[in-house]
């Protein structure tokens, strides 16, 4: 096998090209045919953890509002409401952070159909080449359109558009 960057020969167990330093792991898998059948692995934030974290955070805010409303009536101890509020806020923020720090792996199946198998055309459609003028013409054959009015100065054309 040969390196695609510098064309230096390498053996199948080599991880990097000794000449240019290119990673050869993907090259070896493509040449052996493994790359087409393997799914694409994509890391995305863990949306479930982020959703639960946002929900717990909002629940903590509701507890804080309820604690503020009940504080005026002395129906509920203020210290307990404050501790519940702060613990819910911390748990919600920790879950949102964990959703970002510990991403999920998504596996995307590669499309292994070729255009010929699907019946799609392989070449792009082109225009009718017979209707185009010949390339054997000279510069004298080109007809330039006659200008109806050439401005005398640079500002004349601009001021004509302003009026």
Secondary structure as GFF3:
##gff-version 3
##sequence-region A 1 163
A	DSSP	alpha_helix	25	32	.	.	.	ID=ss1
A	DSSP	beta_strand	40	44	.	.	.	ID=ss2
A	DSSP	alpha_helix	47	71	.	.	.	ID=ss3
A	DSSP	alpha_helix	78	101	.	.	.	ID=ss4
A	DSSP	beta_strand	104	108	.	.	.	ID=ss5
A	DSSP	three_ten_helix	129	131	.	.	.	ID=ss6
A	DSSP	three_ten_helix	139	141	.	.	.	ID=ss7
A	DSSP	alpha_helix	154	162	.	.	.	ID=ss8
###
